[in-house]
């Protein structure tokens, strides 16, 4: 499943995870979830269920579909995280991508090349803060940045009312 740039609250997912994850106590947005195979240090694990949130990647083993997931690894989104497509020797369509934390490198295998590319793009966007609920996207009109254009209605109203008080 994919949730392109429409953000979903993580609370229903949190209830399914064992053990609970502190990083998901603050509002977290679910970006994508699905099955991936993973290899770390030549040890392959198949059929893992991965949740990509705006702030963490949660790698789980499904205990009971849609009811319980055992948390195996939590990877926090931070600037030092590196994600990239893994190269094949034979130049065929590649279904592998890696997530490198600096200390550990995980190679994930998706079912299709398109799915691997989608995971890679969404993780990169999450690293750039695009799915963060607090992220402010700049708004441009005719090549000029409209500072107030990116404000949410509530913040814009608050700014206008505080400005009126000071005039």
JOCOR-V293167 format. One record per residue. N is the residue number from 1. BURIAL is I if it has 9 or more other ideal C-beta (glycine too) atoms within 8 Angstrom, else O. Layout:
# JOCOR-V293167
{{N | BURIAL} {N | BURIAL}}
This chain:
# JOCOR-V293167
{{1 | O} {2 | O} {3 | I} {4 | O} {5 | O} {6 | O} {7 | I} {8 | O} {9 | I} {10 | I} {11 | O} {12 | O} {13 | I} {14 | I} {15 | O} {16 | I} {17 | I} {18 | I} {19 | O} {20 | O} {21 | I} {22 | O} {23 | I} {24 | I} {25 | O} {26 | O} {27 | O} {28 | I} {29 | I} {30 | I} {31 | I} {32 | I} {33 | I} {34 | I} {35 | O} {36 | I} {37 | I} {38 | I} {39 | I} {40 | I} {41 | O} {42 | O} {43 | O} {44 | O} {45 | I} {46 | O} {47 | O} {48 | I} {49 | I} {50 | I} {51 | I} {52 | I} {53 | I} {54 | I} {55 | I} {56 | I} {57 | I} {58 | I} {59 | I} {60 | I} {61 | I} {62 | I} {63 | O} {64 | O} {65 | O} {66 | O} {67 | O} {68 | O} {69 | I} {70 | O} {71 | I} {72 | O} {73 | O} {74 | I} {75 | I} {76 | O} {77 | I} {78 | O} {79 | O} {80 | O} {81 | I} {82 | O} {83 | I} {84 | O} {85 | I} {86 | I} {87 | O} {88 | O} {89 | O} {90 | O} {91 | O} {92 | O} {93 | O} {94 | I} {95 | I} {96 | I} {97 | I} {98 | I} {99 | I} {100 | I} {101 | I} {102 | O} {103 | O} {104 | O} {105 | O} {106 | I} {107 | I} {108 | I} {109 | I} {110 | I} {111 | O} {112 | O} {113 | I} {114 | O} {115 | I} {116 | I} {117 | I} {118 | I} {119 | I} {120 | I} {121 | O} {122 | I} {123 | I} {124 | I} {125 | I} {126 | I} {127 | I} {128 | O} {129 | O} {130 | I} {131 | I} {132 | I} {133 | O} {134 | O} {135 | O} {136 | O} {137 | O} {138 | O} {139 | O} {140 | I} {141 | O} {142 | O} {143 | O} {144 | O} {145 | O} {146 | I} {147 | O} {148 | O} {149 | I} {150 | I} {151 | I} {152 | O} {153 | O} {154 | O} {155 | O} {156 | I} {157 | O} {158 | O} {159 | I} {160 | O} {161 | O} {162 | O} {163 | O} {164 | O} {165 | O} {166 | O} {167 | O}}
